[in-house]
Amino acid sequence: MEILMSQFFGGLYGFLGIVIGAFGAHALRKRFTPDQLSSFETGIKYQMYHALLLLILSFNLGFNTQLETLIVTFFIFGTLLFSFSIYGLCITGAAGNKWKWLGPVTPLGGMLLASGWACLVYLFIKDFMF
């Protein structure tokens, strides 16, 4: 089940990264300030990096441990909270009605992404530590 979840979200995030990125580059470029455009592009980059990572992990992890499942869960929810809160902040800010409540969501997503990476490093080195 975890393999399918990782593949599904990897593919979905990759697809949405292309669609949302194109929307931002073409439909929103003139409405965004340079800072908003830069933030939007950061959201796209992180989304695409983690889409690819989810696909790579789905083909390389056996999902035999809770740690492997936790890693993928951190990446799925971290990407959702990080990238999509950035999109929301940029789009609502450009429309003149910024959803400020999304501000704290972005670092929470970033913490989940960092936790996923830290757990991945631990997965790789845990057998050599003891």
C-alpha positions as CSV (number, residue, x, y, z in Angstrom):
1,M,0.0,0.0,0.0
2,E,2.8,2.4,0.9
3,I,4.5,1.8,-2.5
4,L,1.3,2.7,-4.3
5,M,0.8,5.8,-2.1
6,S,4.4,7.0,-2.8
7,Q,3.9,6.4,-6.6
8,F,0.5,8.0,-6.6
9,F,1.7,11.2,-4.8
10,G,5.0,11.3,-6.7
11,G,3.1,11.2,-10.0
12,L,0.4,13.6,-8.8
13,Y,2.8,16.1,-7.5
14,G,4.9,15.9,-10.7
15,F,1.8,16.5,-12.8
16,L,0.5,19.3,-10.7
17,G,4.0,20.9,-10.6
18,I,3.9,21.1,-14.4
19,V,0.3,22.5,-14.5
20,I,0.7,24.9,-11.6
21,G,4.1,26.0,-12.8
22,A,2.8,26.7,-16.3
23,F,-0.2,28.6,-14.8
24,G,2.2,30.7,-12.7
25,A,4.6,31.4,-15.6
26,H,1.9,32.4,-18.1
27,A,-1.3,33.5,-16.4
28,L,0.1,35.0,-13.2
29,R,3.5,36.4,-14.1
30,K,2.1,39.8,-14.8
31,R,0.2,39.9,-11.6
32,F,3.0,38.8,-9.3
33,T,5.6,41.0,-7.8
34,P,9.2,39.8,-8.2
35,D,9.1,38.5,-4.7
36,Q,5.9,36.6,-5.2
37,L,7.2,35.1,-8.5
38,S,10.4,34.0,-6.7
39,S,8.4,32.4,-3.9
40,F,6.0,30.7,-6.3
41,E,9.0,29.2,-8.2
42,T,10.4,28.0,-4.9
43,G,7.2,26.1,-4.2
44,I,7.3,24.6,-7.7
45,K,11.0,23.5,-7.3
46,Y,10.4,21.9,-3.9
47,Q,7.3,20.2,-5.2
48,M,9.1,18.7,-8.2
49,Y,12.1,17.6,-6.2
50,H,9.9,15.8,-3.8
51,A,7.7,14.3,-6.5
52,L,10.8,12.7,-8.0
53,L,12.1,11.6,-4.6
54,L,8.8,9.9,-3.8
55,L,9.0,8.0,-7.1
56,I,12.6,7.0,-6.5
57,L,11.8,5.9,-3.0
58,S,8.8,3.9,-4.2
59,F,11.0,1.8,-6.4
60,N,13.9,1.4,-3.9
61,L,12.3,1.0,-0.4
62,G,10.7,-2.3,0.6
63,F,8.4,-0.5,3.1
64,N,9.1,-3.2,5.6
65,T,9.5,-0.9,8.5
66,Q,7.6,1.9,10.1
67,L,10.6,4.2,9.5
68,E,10.2,3.8,5.7
69,T,6.5,4.6,5.9
70,L,7.2,7.6,8.1
71,I,9.7,9.0,5.6
72,V,7.2,8.9,2.7
73,T,4.5,10.3,4.9
74,F,6.7,13.2,5.9
75,F,7.5,13.9,2.3
76,I,3.8,13.7,1.1
77,F,2.4,16.0,3.8
78,G,5.5,18.2,3.9
79,T,5.2,18.9,0.2
80,L,1.5,19.5,0.5
81,L,1.8,22.0,3.3
82,F,5.0,23.7,2.1
83,S,4.4,24.2,-1.6
84,F,0.6,24.6,-1.6
85,S,0.7,27.2,1.2
86,I,3.2,29.2,-0.9
87,Y,0.9,29.1,-3.9
88,G,-2.0,30.2,-1.7
89,L,0.0,33.1,-0.2
90,C,1.2,34.2,-3.6
91,I,-2.1,34.0,-5.4
92,T,-4.2,35.6,-2.6
93,G,-1.5,38.3,-2.1
94,A,-1.6,39.2,-5.8
95,A,-5.4,39.4,-5.6
96,G,-5.1,41.9,-2.7
97,N,-6.6,39.6,-0.1
98,K,-3.6,37.7,1.3
99,W,-4.6,34.7,3.4
100,K,-2.2,35.4,6.3
101,W,-3.3,32.2,8.1
102,L,-1.3,30.3,5.5
103,G,2.0,31.9,6.7
104,P,2.6,29.5,9.6
105,V,1.7,26.5,7.4
106,T,4.8,26.9,5.2
107,P,7.4,26.4,7.9
108,L,5.4,23.5,9.3
109,G,5.6,21.9,5.8
110,G,9.3,22.7,5.7
111,M,9.8,21.0,9.1
112,L,8.1,17.9,7.8
113,L,10.3,17.9,4.7
114,A,13.4,18.3,6.8
115,S,12.2,15.5,9.1
116,G,11.7,13.2,6.1
117,W,15.3,13.9,5.0
118,A,16.7,13.4,8.5
119,C,14.8,10.1,8.8
120,L,16.1,9.1,5.4
121,V,19.7,9.8,6.5
122,Y,19.1,7.8,9.6
123,L,17.7,4.9,7.6
124,F,20.9,4.8,5.6
125,I,23.4,5.0,8.5
126,K,21.5,3.2,11.3
127,D,23.1,-0.1,10.6
128,F,26.6,1.4,10.8
129,M,26.0,3.3,14.0
130,F,25.9,0.4,16.5
